[in-house]
Amino acid sequence: ATLNFDAEDAITIDVTAGAAGEDITLTNTGGSINLVATESANDAIVINASAGGIDITSASGTDGEDIDITSTGVTGEIRLTTASTTADAFRLNVSAGGIDIDAANAITMDAAGAAGEDITLTNTGGSINLVATESIANAIVIDANNGAAGGIDVDMGTGGFILDGTGQISLDSTNVLSNFTVTASDAGQAILSIAASNSGAGTATLNFDAEDAITIDVTA
């Protein structure tokens, strides 16, 4: 049996005296529920909970039976906005799987936070990889220069720090107190090697320049 509602104008369903638990329920056992609007308006379909929240739940365990939100227009955007002021005002939580973000153009993440309101990337038990394939001098930029006291702190364990490249390496600072130190804490040797080599026909030159003295101390 089929129940049809046809009208030349609007159709309104109101429950004016409803209380908690007195709901409007649409159920199709074995079939689907389709909401279709053809009006070319910004609010062609509106789901509004003026006082409470909205739950969207899919209990399917079958591949392909997903929750899909798609905008097919070239100028149509998908925007998720919250006015909450809590620490988790916007949260993506995947309890068992992963998160995959793909974009045909740039991806921008901005935060207007204050001191202590940081952007933190943490992988417990795994790695974090930053990879860029653009062939320019600043393919990856780490910049903490937007303040008089901004700095960069890199800490590591016994796995070491490896910096390899086929181009020039330049370490420059205008601070009068700069150092590069190797400190051993075991019975082995502490070795700091500075070498220049050339596998071709040219020369390999190692230069030490100073406006004043150069001091090399051997304490032991």
C-alpha positions as CSV (number, residue, x, y, z in Angstrom):
1,A,0.0,0.0,0.0
2,T,1.2,3.5,-0.8
3,L,0.4,6.8,1.0
4,N,0.8,9.9,-1.1
5,F,0.7,13.6,0.0
6,D,0.3,15.9,-3.0
7,A,-0.1,19.7,-2.7
8,E,0.3,22.6,-5.1
9,D,1.7,24.7,-2.2
10,A,3.5,23.9,1.1
11,I,2.9,20.9,3.4
12,T,3.3,21.5,7.1
13,I,3.4,19.0,9.9
14,D,3.3,20.6,13.4
15,V,3.2,19.1,16.8
16,T,2.4,22.2,18.9
17,A,2.0,20.6,22.4
18,G,4.8,18.0,22.2
19,A,6.9,17.2,25.2
20,A,10.1,15.1,25.8
21,G,9.7,11.7,24.2
22,E,6.7,12.8,22.0
23,D,8.6,12.6,18.8
24,I,7.9,12.6,15.1
25,T,9.3,9.4,13.7
26,L,9.8,8.4,10.1
27,T,10.5,4.7,9.7
28,N,10.8,2.5,6.6
29,T,11.3,-1.1,7.4
30,G,13.3,-2.7,4.6
31,G,13.3,0.4,2.4
32,S,14.8,3.9,2.2
33,I,13.8,7.4,3.2
34,N,14.6,10.1,0.6
35,L,14.4,13.8,1.1
36,V,14.6,15.6,-2.2
37,A,14.3,19.4,-2.9
38,T,14.6,21.0,-6.3
39,E,14.5,24.7,-5.3
40,S,17.7,26.6,-6.2
41,A,18.1,28.2,-2.8
42,N,20.9,28.3,-0.2
43,D,18.5,26.5,2.3
44,A,16.8,24.0,0.0
45,I,16.9,21.4,2.8
46,V,17.1,22.6,6.4
47,I,17.6,20.4,9.5
48,N,17.3,22.7,12.5
49,A,17.5,21.7,16.2
50,S,16.9,25.1,17.9
51,A,17.6,23.8,21.4
52,G,19.2,20.4,21.3
53,G,21.7,18.4,19.2
54,I,21.6,16.4,16.0
55,D,22.7,12.7,15.8
56,I,23.5,10.9,12.6
57,T,24.2,7.2,13.1
58,S,25.0,4.4,10.6
59,A,25.0,0.9,12.0
60,S,26.1,-0.7,8.7
61,G,29.2,-2.9,8.7
62,T,29.2,-3.5,4.9
63,D,31.8,-2.0,2.7
64,G,30.4,0.9,0.7
65,E,27.5,1.6,3.0
66,D,29.0,4.9,4.2
67,I,27.8,8.3,5.3
68,D,28.6,10.5,2.3
69,I,28.3,14.3,2.2
70,T,29.0,15.5,-1.3
71,S,28.8,18.8,-3.1
72,T,28.9,18.3,-6.9
73,G,28.8,22.0,-8.0
74,V,32.1,23.6,-8.9
75,T,31.3,26.5,-6.6
76,G,29.5,24.5,-3.9
77,E,31.4,24.2,-0.7
78,I,31.1,22.0,2.4
79,R,31.4,24.0,5.6
80,L,31.4,22.8,9.2
81,T,31.1,25.6,11.7
82,T,30.8,25.8,15.5
83,A,30.6,28.7,17.9
84,S,31.6,26.6,20.9
85,T,34.4,27.9,23.1
86,T,35.5,24.6,24.6
87,A,38.9,22.9,24.0
88,D,37.2,20.3,21.7
89,A,34.8,22.6,19.9
90,F,35.5,20.7,16.7
91,R,36.6,17.1,17.0
92,L,37.3,14.3,14.5
93,N,37.4,11.0,16.3
94,V,38.2,7.6,14.6
95,S,38.2,4.9,17.2
96,A,39.5,2.0,15.0
97,G,40.6,3.2,11.6
98,G,42.5,6.1,10.0
99,I,41.8,9.6,8.6
100,D,42.5,10.3,4.9
101,I,42.5,13.9,3.6
102,D,43.1,14.5,-0.1
103,A,43.0,17.8,-1.9
104,A,43.6,18.8,-5.6
105,N,44.9,22.2,-4.4
106,A,46.4,23.7,-1.3
107,I,45.4,22.7,2.3
108,T,45.5,25.6,4.9
109,M,45.3,25.2,8.6
110,D,45.1,28.5,10.6
111,A,44.7,29.1,14.3
112,A,44.3,32.5,16.0
113,G,45.4,31.2,19.4
114,A,47.3,32.9,22.1
115,A,50.3,31.6,24.2
116,G,49.8,28.0,25.1
117,E,47.0,27.5,22.5
118,D,49.1,25.3,20.2
119,I,48.8,23.1,17.2
120,T,50.0,19.7,18.2
121,L,50.7,16.7,16.0
122,T,51.3,13.5,18.0
123,N,51.6,9.9,16.8
124,T,51.8,7.5,19.7
125,G,53.8,4.5,18.5
126,G,54.1,5.7,14.9
127,S,55.9,8.3,12.9
128,I,55.2,11.7,11.4
129,N,56.4,12.3,7.8
130,L,56.6,15.6,6.1
131,V,57.2,15.1,2.3
132,A,57.2,17.8,-0.4
133,T,58.0,17.1,-4.1
134,E,58.0,20.7,-5.4
135,S,61.4,21.5,-7.0
136,I,62.0,24.9,-5.2
137,A,64.5,26.0,-2.6
138,N,61.8,26.4,0.2
139,A,59.8,23.2,-0.5
140,I,59.4,22.7,3.3
141,V,59.5,25.8,5.5
142,I,59.6,25.8,9.3
143,D,59.3,29.4,10.5
144,A,59.2,30.7,14.1
145,N,60.3,34.3,13.3
146,N,57.0,36.1,14.0
147,G,58.2,37.3,17.4
148,A,61.3,38.8,19.0
149,A,61.8,35.6,21.1
150,G,60.5,32.9,18.8
151,G,62.7,29.8,18.5
152,I,62.8,26.2,17.3
153,D,63.4,23.3,19.7
154,V,64.4,19.9,18.2
155,D,64.8,17.0,20.7
156,M,65.8,13.4,19.8
157,G,66.8,10.1,21.3
158,T,69.6,7.7,20.5
159,G,68.4,7.2,17.0
160,G,70.3,10.4,16.0
161,F,69.8,13.3,13.8
162,I,70.5,12.8,10.1
163,L,70.6,15.7,7.6
164,D,71.5,14.8,4.0
165,G,71.3,16.9,0.9
166,T,72.7,17.3,-2.6
167,G,72.7,21.1,-2.3
168,Q,74.4,23.6,-0.1
169,I,73.8,23.6,3.7
170,S,74.0,26.9,5.5
171,L,73.6,27.4,9.3
172,D,73.6,31.1,10.2
173,S,72.8,33.1,13.3
174,T,73.2,36.8,14.3
175,N,73.3,35.9,18.0
176,V,76.7,36.3,19.6
177,L,76.4,33.1,21.6
178,S,76.1,30.1,19.3
179,N,77.6,26.6,19.8
180,F,77.7,23.1,18.4
181,T,78.7,20.6,21.2
182,V,79.1,16.9,21.4
183,T,79.1,15.5,24.9
184,A,79.7,11.9,25.8
185,S,78.3,10.3,29.0
186,D,79.8,6.8,28.7
187,A,83.2,5.2,28.5
188,G,83.4,5.6,24.7
189,Q,84.8,8.4,22.6
190,A,83.1,11.7,21.8
191,I,84.0,12.5,18.2
192,L,83.1,15.6,16.3
193,S,84.1,15.3,12.6
194,I,84.2,18.2,10.2
195,A,85.4,17.2,6.7
196,A,85.4,18.5,3.2
197,S,85.8,16.0,0.3
198,N,85.5,16.1,-3.5
199,S,85.0,13.0,-5.5
200,G,85.5,14.9,-8.7
201,A,88.5,16.7,-10.2
202,G,88.1,19.9,-8.1
203,T,89.4,20.8,-4.7
204,A,87.9,20.4,-1.3
205,T,88.5,23.3,1.0
206,L,87.7,23.7,4.7
207,N,87.6,27.3,5.9
208,F,87.6,28.7,9.5
209,D,87.1,32.5,9.6
210,A,87.1,34.7,12.6
211,E,87.6,38.4,13.3
212,D,89.6,37.6,16.4
213,A,91.3,34.4,17.7
214,I,90.5,30.8,16.9
215,T,91.0,28.5,19.9
216,I,91.3,24.7,19.8
217,D,91.6,23.1,23.3
218,V,92.5,19.5,24.2
219,T,91.6,19.2,27.9
220,A,92.7,15.6,28.3
